[in-house]
């Protein structure tokens, strides 16, 4: 009854099934490993950001360029404060407000963006405390330049003078007359009574949409594998039924082949 499995048509079906199932399982496992990798990166980055608050601060230049291993680490830098900007539309503790961003002109000739703190309400330069005068030394968490469109980072243009949507050298280079570090620092303690802005985990390590897309793709590939198996058994059962009916003379051979082909 199962001799039909040796026909060219069923050879093609069987070869397809034998190739499709391992491929789907492999792709599902790969997507699952990508999700698990993102979970591990997120856990490691969170632990690093937490432990970074207690480690000794290191000179800024020793931790550049910023990457996943240095983001959130405590650094120290000295210089004089210069231009001050506001970063509107930032939330802290569930409230809407803005960052006060001041450029620290260092002895290297470059300026380091320093987030001195957060204030509630609409961004208003009159609310922002003036930076300290003279030589200062700042200590805080090192952060990578932001990308517009990331979580919490505005992408809007046309902001009033003295404001920026993203804290990045690409955005600031058109607003200040300094050479800039491709990094920024959020102070350990908010300056002049402002709230401290906590360090963020590096980009690409969070449980974001991409991570859950990987998890969704994992499910899809395993569903595809199950669907292939289901369809193979369905075709097999229909073929066996028609073979049995044909042997009993209940259907014509031509009708059998036409029905199985359409099934």
C-alpha positions as CSV (number, residue, x, y, z in Angstrom):
1,X,0.0,0.0,0.0
2,X,2.9,2.3,0.7
3,X,4.7,1.6,-2.6
4,X,3.5,5.0,-3.8
5,X,6.2,6.5,-1.6
6,X,8.8,5.4,-4.2
7,X,7.1,7.3,-7.0
8,X,9.0,10.4,-8.4
9,X,6.3,12.7,-7.1
10,X,6.6,11.4,-3.5
11,X,10.4,11.3,-3.8
12,X,10.2,15.0,-4.4
13,X,7.8,15.6,-1.5
14,X,10.0,13.5,0.9
15,X,13.2,15.3,-0.1
16,X,11.5,18.6,0.4
17,X,10.3,17.6,3.9
18,X,13.7,16.2,4.9
19,X,15.4,19.4,3.9
20,X,12.7,21.8,5.2
21,X,12.4,20.5,8.7
22,X,16.1,20.7,9.7
23,X,16.3,24.2,8.0
24,X,13.3,25.5,10.0
25,X,14.7,24.0,13.2
26,X,18.1,25.5,12.5
27,X,16.7,29.0,11.8
28,X,14.4,28.8,14.8
29,X,17.4,27.9,17.0
30,X,19.5,30.6,15.6
31,X,16.8,33.3,16.2
32,X,16.4,31.9,19.8
33,X,20.2,32.2,20.3
34,X,20.0,35.8,19.1
35,X,17.2,36.6,21.7
36,X,19.2,34.8,24.5
37,X,22.3,36.8,23.5
38,X,20.3,40.1,23.8
39,X,19.0,39.0,27.2
40,X,22.5,38.2,28.3
41,X,23.8,41.6,27.0
42,X,21.0,43.4,28.7
43,X,21.7,41.6,32.0
44,X,25.5,42.3,31.8
45,X,24.9,45.9,30.8
46,X,22.5,46.5,33.7
47,X,24.9,44.9,36.2
48,X,27.8,47.0,34.7
49,X,25.8,50.2,35.1
50,X,24.9,49.3,38.7
51,X,28.5,48.3,39.6
52,X,29.9,51.3,37.8
53,X,28.4,53.7,40.4
54,X,30.7,52.2,43.0
55,X,34.0,51.8,41.2
56,X,36.7,54.4,41.2
57,X,36.5,57.0,38.5
58,X,39.1,56.8,35.7
59,X,40.4,59.5,33.4
60,X,38.1,60.1,30.5
61,X,40.6,59.4,27.7
62,X,41.4,56.0,29.2
63,X,37.9,54.7,28.5
64,X,37.4,56.1,25.0
65,X,36.0,55.2,22.5
66,X,32.8,54.3,24.2
67,X,31.6,50.7,23.7
68,X,29.5,48.1,25.5
69,X,32.4,47.4,27.9
70,X,33.0,51.1,28.9
71,X,29.5,52.6,28.7
72,X,28.3,53.3,32.3
73,X,31.8,53.4,33.8
74,X,32.7,56.3,36.0
75,X,35.0,58.8,34.5
76,X,36.5,62.1,35.6
77,X,37.5,65.1,33.5
78,X,38.6,68.7,34.2
79,X,38.1,71.9,32.4
80,X,35.9,75.0,32.2
81,X,32.2,75.1,31.4
82,X,31.2,76.8,28.3
83,X,28.0,76.7,26.2
84,X,24.8,75.5,27.8
85,X,21.9,73.7,26.0
86,X,18.6,72.2,27.0
87,X,17.4,68.7,26.0
88,X,13.6,68.8,26.0
89,X,11.1,66.0,26.3
90,X,13.0,63.8,28.7
91,X,11.2,61.7,31.4
92,X,12.4,60.9,34.9
93,X,10.4,59.1,37.5
94,X,7.4,59.2,35.3
95,X,7.5,63.0,34.9
96,X,8.2,65.1,31.8
97,X,11.0,67.5,31.9
98,X,14.4,68.4,30.3
99,X,18.1,67.9,30.7
100,X,20.5,70.7,31.4
101,X,23.5,70.0,29.1
102,X,26.7,72.0,29.5
103,X,29.9,71.7,27.4
104,X,33.0,71.2,29.4
105,X,36.1,72.6,27.6
106,X,39.0,70.4,28.5
107,X,42.7,70.8,28.2
108,X,42.7,68.5,25.2
109,X,41.0,71.2,23.1
110,X,37.8,69.2,22.9
111,X,34.6,69.8,24.7
112,X,32.8,67.1,26.7
113,X,28.9,67.3,26.9
114,X,28.0,67.0,30.5
115,X,24.4,66.5,31.7
116,X,24.4,68.4,35.0
117,X,20.8,67.3,35.9
118,X,17.1,67.2,35.1
119,X,14.3,69.7,35.7
120,X,10.6,69.2,35.4
121,X,8.3,71.0,33.0
122,X,8.8,72.7,29.6
123,X,12.4,73.4,28.6
124,X,13.2,77.0,29.7
125,X,16.6,78.5,29.8
126,X,15.5,80.8,32.6
127,X,15.0,77.7,34.9
128,X,18.4,76.2,34.2
129,X,21.0,77.0,36.8
130,X,24.1,78.7,35.4
131,X,27.2,76.4,35.5
132,X,30.0,77.0,38.0
133,X,32.7,79.4,36.9
134,X,36.4,78.6,36.8
135,X,38.2,75.3,36.6
136,X,36.0,72.3,37.6
137,X,36.5,68.6,37.8
138,X,33.4,66.5,37.0
139,X,32.7,62.9,37.8
140,X,30.0,60.8,36.3
141,X,28.9,57.9,34.1
142,X,30.3,57.7,30.6
143,X,27.7,57.4,27.9
144,X,27.7,56.8,24.1
145,X,26.3,59.4,21.8
146,X,22.6,59.1,21.4
147,X,20.8,58.2,18.1
148,X,17.6,60.2,17.3
149,X,14.6,57.9,17.4
150,X,16.0,55.6,20.2
151,X,13.8,55.2,23.3
152,X,13.5,58.6,25.0
153,X,15.6,60.3,22.4
154,X,13.7,62.9,20.3
155,X,14.0,63.1,16.6
156,X,12.2,66.3,16.0
157,X,13.8,69.2,14.3
158,X,13.1,73.0,14.4
159,X,13.8,73.3,18.1
160,X,14.3,76.8,19.6
161,X,17.8,78.1,19.8
162,X,19.8,76.7,22.7
163,X,18.0,73.3,22.5
164,X,19.0,69.9,21.1
165,X,16.9,66.7,20.7
166,X,19.8,64.3,21.0
167,X,23.1,64.3,22.9
168,X,25.5,63.4,20.2
169,X,28.5,64.9,18.5
170,X,26.7,64.8,15.2
171,X,23.8,66.9,16.6
172,X,26.0,69.3,18.7
173,X,28.6,70.1,16.1
174,X,26.2,72.5,14.4
175,X,25.3,74.2,17.7
176,X,28.6,74.9,19.5
177,X,31.9,76.3,18.3
178,X,34.0,73.5,19.8
179,X,35.5,70.2,18.7
180,X,33.6,67.5,20.6
181,X,34.2,64.2,22.2
182,X,32.0,61.4,20.7
183,X,30.6,60.7,24.2
184,X,28.9,62.4,27.1
185,X,28.8,62.2,30.9
186,X,25.9,62.3,33.3
187,X,27.1,63.6,36.7
188,X,27.0,61.3,39.8
189,X,25.0,64.0,41.5
190,X,22.7,66.6,40.0
191,X,24.3,70.0,40.0
192,X,22.7,73.1,41.7
193,X,19.7,71.2,43.1
194,X,18.8,69.4,39.9
195,X,17.8,65.8,39.8
196,X,20.5,63.3,38.8
197,X,20.1,61.7,35.4
198,X,20.8,58.0,35.8
199,X,23.2,56.2,33.4
200,X,21.6,54.3,30.6
201,X,22.6,50.8,29.3
202,X,24.4,50.8,26.0
203,X,22.3,50.8,22.8
204,X,21.6,47.4,21.3
205,X,21.7,45.6,24.6
206,X,18.1,46.1,25.9
207,X,15.0,44.0,25.6
208,X,13.7,46.2,22.8
209,X,11.6,45.6,19.8
210,X,14.4,43.8,17.9
211,X,14.9,41.4,20.8
212,X,11.2,40.4,20.8
213,X,11.3,40.2,17.0
214,X,14.0,37.5,17.4
215,X,11.7,35.7,19.8
216,X,8.7,36.0,17.4
217,X,10.8,34.7,14.5
218,X,11.8,31.8,16.7
219,X,8.2,30.8,17.1
220,X,7.5,31.3,13.4
221,X,10.3,29.0,12.3
222,X,9.2,26.2,14.7
223,X,5.6,26.6,13.5
224,X,6.8,26.3,9.9
225,X,8.5,23.0,10.8
226,X,5.4,21.7,12.5
227,X,3.3,22.8,9.5
228,X,5.6,20.8,7.1
229,X,5.2,17.7,9.2
230,X,1.4,18.2,9.4
231,X,1.1,18.6,5.7
232,X,3.2,15.6,5.0
233,X,1.0,13.4,7.2
234,X,-2.1,14.9,5.7
235,X,-0.9,14.1,2.1
236,X,0.1,10.6,3.2
237,X,-3.2,9.9,4.8
238,X,-5.1,11.1,1.8
239,X,-2.9,9.0,-0.5
240,X,-3.5,5.9,1.6
241,X,-7.2,6.5,1.7
242,X,-7.4,6.9,-2.1
243,X,-5.2,3.8,-2.6
244,X,-7.5,1.8,-0.4
245,X,-10.6,3.1,-2.1
246,X,-9.0,2.4,-5.5
247,X,-8.2,-1.2,-4.5
248,X,-11.8,-1.7,-3.5
249,X,-13.0,-0.2,-6.8
250,X,-14.7,2.7,-5.1
251,X,-12.9,5.4,-7.2
252,X,-11.4,5.5,-10.6
253,X,-7.7,5.6,-10.9
254,X,-7.8,9.0,-12.7
255,X,-10.1,10.5,-10.1
256,X,-7.8,9.3,-7.4
257,X,-4.8,11.0,-8.9
258,X,-6.6,14.2,-9.5
259,X,-8.0,14.3,-6.0
260,X,-4.6,13.6,-4.3
261,X,-2.9,16.2,-6.5
262,X,-5.4,18.8,-5.4
263,X,-5.2,17.8,-1.7
